[in-house]
Amino acid sequence: MIAYLDPGSGSLIASALVGGVAAVGVAARQARSRVTGAFGRKRRPELEPDAPAAPDTEPAVEPPADAS
């Protein structure tokens, strides 16, 4: 007996295979991130978010003098 796959069944199988490959890729990336994150460099603490910003160092633009 010869098996027959209609287009709907073939599409379902292809989608399942592509989704499985994508899931394996995501799982591998997460596992790699966890392993390398444990041995990676430590980040320096960022500046406090409530710290005031540095004042502008640009000189103020003065309006032109009247030509009267």
Long-range contacts (C-beta under 8 A, 24 or more apart in sequence): none
